[in-house]
Amino acid sequence: MTKAATIGVLAVALAVTLAYSALVLPASAQAQTSNSTTSNSSTSTGITNLPPGQAGNHGWGQLGGAPMRGGPRGFGQQQVNVNIGQTITITSTSGRYVVVGNHDQNGTASGTLTFTVTGKLAGGYTLSISSGSIVVNGTTYTVSSGSAQMGRDAARLVGQGATSSSGEFLVSATAHGSLVGSTATMSLDLSNGSTEYLVFLSGTA
């Protein structure tokens, strides 16, 4: 092959290579850019473009990540046998209160709440607050209604209710063992319509 022919062949090969790069590489680069954008979008939002099985790790999994003891994650707890109709009475032996927004206003408190088991489920128990009273700042608030939930281990409960004089309250209780015959602590967020109290009681169940 002559020198001129060799140069011609190299020129044609170079031209073909340049043309291929011009046609193919931009499309490839664009695909890489698109993939990079999609990846960044998924990272920034946490759940965008995730497979359905992973979405729960960022959305519903967080919303339901810490249910009450005795809820879905409480199924592994040891079930304490509590019968429907059985009552659980928590009576304070000591207690304190503070006024919400003004902790300089505080003093002694006392109270008794009686819960009646109304249902037994795989995840725990439902209860009604059948009677009780809370004494705060010299005023007695008599329970008029209420309900609660208790875990399978009968060691914790949460609930809410209403009292005389247009009061309402949230309550939580924890036993050192079981709420069926043990020592316990009880916390209430109690409002009488004009003043709100945080009440902390220790006693027996």
C-alpha positions, 0 to 999 in steps of 0.5 A: 500500500502506498503512503498516500493510500495509508494516509487516506485510510487513517483519515477515513477511520478518524472521521468515522471515530469522530462521527461515532463520538458525536452521535453516541457519546452525548446520548450516553452522557445524557443517560448518565445525567438522567440516572444521576438526577433520579438517584439524587431525587431519591436521596433527597426525598427519602422515599421517591422512586423506592420500591414498595417494600422500602417505602415503609422504612421512611414513611409509615414505619416511622409513624407507627414506629413506637406504638403503645406497649401492648400494641402491635409490637407488644405481641411478644410480651408475656400475657398476664391473665386479667378477666373482663369485669375485673377492676384495677384500683390505683390509690396514691400514697404520695403525690405532687402537682405543678401548674402548667406554665408556672412551676412556682405554683405547686403542692401536694396532690392525691387521688384514686382511680378505678379501672374496669376491664371491658375487653381482652384482645391479642394486643392487650386490654381495653378498660373504662374508668369507672370511678375515682377522684383527684385532689389538686390544690385543695380541690377534689375533681370527681371522675365522671367518665373515661377509658384506657388501654393496657398492654398484654403484660398489664404493667402499663396503661394510658387513657383519658377522661372527664371530671366534674366541674368541666374538667378533663384529663389524660392519664398514664400509669406504670406498675413495678411488676403488674397493675394487678397487685403492685406498687405503681406511679400515675401521671395526669394532665388535668385541666379544670377549664381555667388552670392546667395541672401536671399531677404525679402520684405514687401508690399501690395498684 
